[in-house]
Amino acid sequence: MEKINFILGKVLSKNKIQKTKYGPKLVCYVNILKTNFKDFEYTSGTVQVVIWRESKIKQFENAYKNSKKSLLMITFEQCKELLDEYNNSQHAIKASGIQKITNSEYERFYCKNSLGQYDPFSRLIV
């Protein structure tokens, strides 16, 4: 069984939808609160999320407009490291699924460490 990587976080900024020859594309930046991807444990605070396809963009828009008091869970399969114009490294992921997580779900299910203890401060979920 394949492991599904995900991040939980808040959207910092959202760009406009771009029309490309491959279809519509939306780029947003997410502040990571929790993840199960080991590369994001210490290295990255924000990540660039690229969303392709109209159905996933609509899914993101519905979750984002109601997420002022809640978090987004973004599942992904691919991760790249990009350089911006100032030669700073920036992680970029291609979203495969997006859903809204309420604060109570976050407290109940995602603030636990590998021992099952309440731990809101560690970033990695095992």
Backbone as JSON, one array per atom type, in Angstrom:
{
  "sequence": "MEKINFILGKVLSKNKIQKTKYGPKLVCYVNILKTNFKDFEYTSGTVQVVIWRESKIKQFENAYKNSKKSLLMITFEQCKELLDEYNNSQHAIKASGIQKITNSEYERFYCKNSLGQYDPFSRLIV",
  "N": [[0.84, -1.17, 0.0], [0.56, 2.18, -0.84], [2.01, 5.04, 0.64], [0.36, 8.0, 1.54], [1.26, 11.28, 1.2], [0.87, 14.26, 3.1], [0.05, 17.67, 3.94], [-0.85, 19.88, 6.55], [-2.19, 23.04, 6.92], [-2.32, 26.68, 6.8], [-3.46, 28.92, 4.3], [-1.33, 31.25, 2.93], [-1.02, 33.05, 0.75], [-2.65, 33.53, -2.41], [-2.52, 33.08, -5.84], [-3.74, 34.34, -9.03], [-5.8, 32.4, -11.28], [-4.1, 30.77, -13.81], [-4.02, 30.47, -17.32], [-2.84, 27.84, -19.17], [-1.17, 25.91, -21.74], [-1.61, 23.34, -21.02], [-3.84, 23.36, -19.49], [-5.91, 24.9, -16.88], [-4.18, 26.5, -14.14], [-3.34, 26.91, -10.75], [-1.57, 28.66, -8.31], [-0.55, 28.65, -4.98], [0.52, 29.64, -1.68], [1.35, 27.93, 1.24], [1.41, 27.8, 4.74], [3.03, 25.52, 6.71], [1.71, 23.51, 9.23], [1.4, 20.89, 10.26], [2.67, 17.73, 9.11], [3.23, 14.64, 7.3], [5.39, 14.12, 5.83], [8.72, 13.56, 5.73], [10.79, 15.24, 4.8], [9.87, 17.82, 5.15], [9.99, 18.3, 7.83], [11.93, 19.84, 9.3], [12.99, 21.65, 7.49], [11.35, 23.44, 6.02], [9.08, 26.15, 6.18], [7.09, 27.35, 4.73], [5.36, 26.34, 1.78], [5.12, 25.99, -1.73], [2.2, 25.46, -3.46], [0.97, 23.81, -6.2], [-1.8, 23.68, -8.24], [-3.5, 21.79, -10.5], [-5.98, 21.28, -13.07], [-9.47, 21.86, -13.44], [-11.4, 20.79, -11.72], [-10.03, 20.25, -9.33], [-9.21, 22.83, -8.72], [-11.67, 24.07, -8.23], [-12.39, 22.58, -5.99], [-10.4, 23.45, -4.22], [-11.08, 26.21, -4.09], [-13.64, 26.11, -2.88], [-12.97, 24.99, -0.38], [-11.17, 26.92, 0.52], [-12.58, 29.36, 0.71], [-14.15, 28.94, 2.92], [-12.33, 28.59, 4.9], [-11.36, 30.41, 6.77], [-11.36, 30.21, 9.53], [-10.43, 27.69, 9.79], [-8.35, 24.9, 8.78], [-6.46, 23.71, 5.92], [-6.11, 20.56, 4.36], [-3.77, 19.16, 2.36], [-3.08, 16.8, 0.03], [-0.38, 15.09, -1.59], [1.85, 13.88, -4.17], [4.24, 14.39, -5.48], [7.25, 16.21, -4.95], [9.24, 19.06, -5.34], [12.28, 20.96, -5.35], [12.68, 24.31, -5.7], [14.3, 27.3, -6.94], [14.06, 30.71, -6.1], [14.02, 34.13, -7.38], [15.96, 35.29, -5.8], [17.75, 33.34, -5.18], [16.92, 31.69, -3.09], [15.88, 28.66, -1.62], [12.88, 26.95, -2.35], [10.26, 24.84, -1.59], [8.12, 22.97, -3.68], [4.97, 21.57, -4.34], [2.75, 19.3, -6.02], [-0.6, 19.34, -5.9], [-2.77, 16.69, -5.07], [-5.12, 16.25, -3.81], [-7.53, 18.09, -1.9], [-8.84, 19.25, 1.13], [-10.99, 20.58, 3.7], [-10.15, 21.1, 7.09], [-11.42, 21.18, 10.28], [-10.9, 23.13, 13.3], [-11.43, 21.64, 15.61], [-11.19, 18.99, 14.67], [-8.51, 19.06, 14.01], [-7.32, 19.4, 16.56], [-8.17, 17.03, 17.8], [-7.31, 14.82, 16.18], [-4.85, 15.31, 14.84], [-2.94, 16.45, 16.5], [-1.26, 14.72, 17.85], [1.5, 12.75, 18.92], [3.81, 10.1, 17.97], [3.51, 8.39, 20.1], [0.94, 8.66, 20.86], [0.33, 10.76, 22.48], [-0.81, 14.05, 23.39], [0.46, 16.57, 21.45], [1.01, 19.51, 20.34], [3.13, 20.91, 19.26], [5.14, 19.6, 17.76], [6.05, 19.09, 14.38], [6.02, 16.89, 12.66], [3.99, 14.17, 11.82], [3.72, 10.87, 12.61]],
  "CA": [[0.0, 0.0, 0.0], [1.36, 3.39, -0.99], [1.79, 6.05, 1.66], [-0.11, 9.28, 1.01], [1.86, 12.41, 1.88], [-0.04, 15.39, 3.24], [0.4, 18.79, 4.81], [-1.95, 20.65, 7.14], [-1.72, 24.4, 7.09], [-3.13, 27.82, 6.42], [-3.06, 29.54, 3.04], [-0.77, 32.58, 3.12], [-1.4, 33.86, -0.4], [-3.21, 32.78, -3.53], [-2.4, 33.81, -7.1], [-4.87, 34.18, -9.94], [-5.76, 31.2, -12.11], [-3.38, 31.0, -15.06], [-4.36, 29.6, -18.44], [-1.66, 27.29, -19.82], [-1.54, 24.99, -22.83], [-1.99, 22.07, -20.39], [-5.08, 23.58, -18.76], [-5.79, 25.93, -15.84], [-3.2, 26.25, -13.08], [-3.43, 27.84, -9.63], [-0.43, 28.56, -7.41], [-0.76, 29.3, -3.69], [1.56, 29.37, -0.69], [0.73, 27.4, 2.46], [2.24, 27.69, 5.93], [2.88, 24.15, 7.2], [1.58, 23.28, 10.67], [1.67, 19.46, 10.47], [2.9, 16.97, 7.9], [3.81, 13.32, 7.49], [6.5, 14.06, 4.88], [9.9, 13.8, 6.57], [11.62, 16.34, 4.29], [9.33, 19.1, 5.61], [9.99, 18.36, 9.29], [12.74, 20.94, 9.81], [13.56, 22.52, 6.47], [10.47, 24.36, 5.33], [7.93, 26.7, 6.9], [6.06, 27.54, 3.72], [5.53, 25.51, 0.6], [4.35, 26.42, -2.88], [1.28, 24.39, -3.88], [0.51, 23.99, -7.57], [-3.05, 22.93, -8.41], [-3.91, 21.66, -11.89], [-7.33, 20.79, -13.36], [-10.57, 22.7, -12.96], [-12.1, 20.15, -10.6], [-9.23, 20.47, -8.11], [-9.23, 24.27, -8.42], [-12.97, 24.31, -7.58], [-12.29, 21.96, -4.67], [-9.6, 24.38, -3.42], [-11.84, 27.45, -3.88], [-14.68, 25.84, -1.89], [-12.34, 24.81, 0.93], [-10.47, 28.15, 0.92], [-13.51, 30.44, 1.11], [-14.68, 28.61, 4.24], [-11.24, 28.18, 5.79], [-10.81, 31.53, 7.54], [-11.16, 29.73, 10.89], [-10.04, 26.29, 9.77], [-7.12, 24.57, 8.07], [-6.58, 22.9, 4.73], [-5.27, 19.38, 4.23], [-3.41, 19.0, 0.96], [-2.34, 15.57, -0.23], [0.48, 15.25, -2.76], [2.71, 12.76, -4.51], [5.52, 14.87, -5.95], [7.82, 17.39, -4.3], [10.44, 19.58, -6.0], [12.89, 22.12, -4.71], [12.88, 25.36, -6.69], [15.01, 28.5, -6.5], [13.41, 31.94, -6.51], [14.93, 35.09, -8.02], [17.03, 35.65, -4.85], [18.47, 32.09, -4.91], [16.41, 31.01, -1.9], [15.2, 27.42, -2.01], [11.45, 26.91, -2.06], [9.67, 23.55, -1.93], [6.89, 23.04, -4.45], [4.28, 20.29, -4.44], [1.6, 19.24, -6.92], [-1.7, 18.86, -5.07], [-3.62, 15.64, -5.63], [-6.4, 16.34, -3.12], [-7.64, 19.21, -0.97], [-10.05, 19.26, 1.94], [-10.98, 21.48, 4.84], [-10.06, 20.46, 8.41], [-11.84, 22.13, 11.32], [-9.98, 23.21, 14.43], [-11.67, 20.52, 16.53], [-10.57, 17.81, 14.07], [-7.07, 19.24, 14.15], [-6.95, 19.14, 17.96], [-8.46, 15.64, 18.16], [-6.66, 13.77, 15.41], [-3.54, 15.61, 14.28], [-2.02, 16.99, 17.5], [-0.74, 13.6, 18.64], [2.78, 12.24, 18.43], [3.82, 8.66, 17.69], [3.11, 7.66, 21.31], [-0.47, 8.93, 21.12], [0.19, 11.84, 23.44], [-1.13, 15.36, 22.83], [1.7, 17.29, 21.16], [0.71, 20.47, 19.27], [4.31, 21.65, 18.83], [5.95, 18.9, 16.77], [5.5, 19.26, 13.03], [5.91, 15.62, 11.97], [3.03, 13.16, 12.27], [4.23, 9.56, 12.16]],
  "C": [[0.89, 1.25, 0.0], [1.0, 4.41, 0.07], [1.38, 7.37, 1.0], [0.52, 10.39, 1.85], [0.84, 13.54, 1.98], [0.6, 16.47, 4.09], [-0.9, 19.39, 5.34], [-1.43, 22.06, 7.33], [-2.74, 25.43, 6.68], [-2.57, 28.43, 5.15], [-2.57, 30.95, 3.34], [-1.15, 33.52, 1.98], [-1.84, 32.95, -1.54], [-3.08, 33.64, -4.78], [-3.66, 33.62, -7.93], [-4.69, 32.9, -10.75], [-5.1, 31.56, -13.44], [-3.85, 30.01, -16.11], [-3.07, 29.15, -19.1], [-2.11, 26.37, -20.94], [-1.95, 23.62, -22.28], [-3.3, 22.17, -19.62], [-4.88, 24.64, -17.68], [-4.85, 25.51, -14.72], [-3.37, 27.33, -12.02], [-2.25, 27.59, -8.72], [-0.77, 29.3, -6.12], [0.38, 28.89, -2.75], [0.9, 29.02, 0.63], [1.78, 27.34, 3.56], [1.98, 26.32, 6.55], [2.78, 24.13, 8.72], [1.93, 21.84, 11.02], [1.86, 18.79, 9.12], [3.34, 15.56, 8.26], [4.97, 13.08, 6.53], [7.77, 14.49, 5.6], [10.77, 14.96, 6.1], [11.14, 17.71, 4.77], [9.41, 19.27, 7.12], [10.75, 19.57, 9.81], [13.08, 21.99, 8.77], [12.64, 23.64, 6.01], [9.34, 24.84, 6.23], [6.77, 26.93, 5.96], [6.38, 26.68, 2.51], [4.63, 26.07, -0.51], [3.5, 25.24, -3.34], [0.78, 24.73, -5.28], [-0.7, 23.08, -7.77], [-3.41, 22.96, -9.89], [-5.33, 21.13, -11.95], [-8.4, 21.65, -12.7], [-11.27, 22.1, -11.75], [-11.34, 20.37, -9.29], [-9.19, 21.94, -7.72], [-10.55, 24.63, -7.75], [-12.98, 23.75, -6.17], [-11.51, 22.88, -3.73], [-10.4, 25.65, -3.1], [-12.93, 27.24, -2.83], [-14.1, 25.68, -0.49], [-11.74, 26.12, 1.43], [-11.45, 29.24, 1.39], [-14.12, 30.18, 2.48], [-13.58, 28.31, 5.26], [-10.64, 29.34, 6.58], [-10.54, 31.1, 8.98], [-10.73, 28.27, 10.94], [-8.79, 26.11, 8.9], [-7.43, 23.79, 6.81], [-5.63, 21.71, 4.82], [-5.04, 19.16, 2.75], [-2.59, 17.74, 0.82], [-1.54, 15.76, -1.52], [1.32, 14.0, -2.96], [4.11, 13.22, -4.86], [5.95, 16.1, -5.18], [9.1, 17.77, -5.04], [11.01, 20.7, -5.17], [13.24, 23.12, -5.8], [13.71, 26.48, -6.09], [14.25, 29.72, -6.98], [14.44, 32.91, -7.08], [16.07, 35.53, -7.11], [17.87, 34.45, -4.44], [18.11, 31.46, -3.56], [15.68, 29.75, -2.34], [13.75, 27.45, -1.52], [10.93, 25.55, -2.48], [8.36, 23.78, -2.67], [6.29, 21.65, -4.53], [3.12, 20.43, -5.43], [0.46, 18.59, -6.14], [-2.48, 17.77, -5.79], [-4.98, 15.61, -4.95], [-6.39, 17.45, -2.09], [-8.93, 19.06, -0.19], [-9.87, 20.17, 3.14], [-10.95, 20.67, 6.13], [-10.47, 21.51, 9.44], [-10.84, 22.12, 12.47], [-10.18, 22.06, 15.41], [-11.1, 19.22, 15.98], [-9.05, 17.87, 14.21], [-6.62, 18.9, 15.56], [-7.1, 17.66, 18.31], [-7.56, 14.62, 17.47], [-5.21, 14.06, 15.03], [-2.55, 16.2, 15.28], [-1.5, 15.9, 18.41], [0.57, 13.14, 18.05], [2.69, 10.73, 18.24], [3.43, 7.82, 18.9], [1.63, 7.86, 21.65], [-0.71, 10.04, 22.11], [-0.1, 13.15, 22.71], [0.17, 16.16, 22.67], [1.45, 18.28, 20.02], [1.95, 21.13, 18.68], [5.17, 20.92, 17.82], [5.26, 18.97, 15.41], [5.22, 17.91, 12.37], [4.88, 14.72, 12.63], [3.5, 11.82, 11.73], [3.09, 8.61, 11.97]]
}
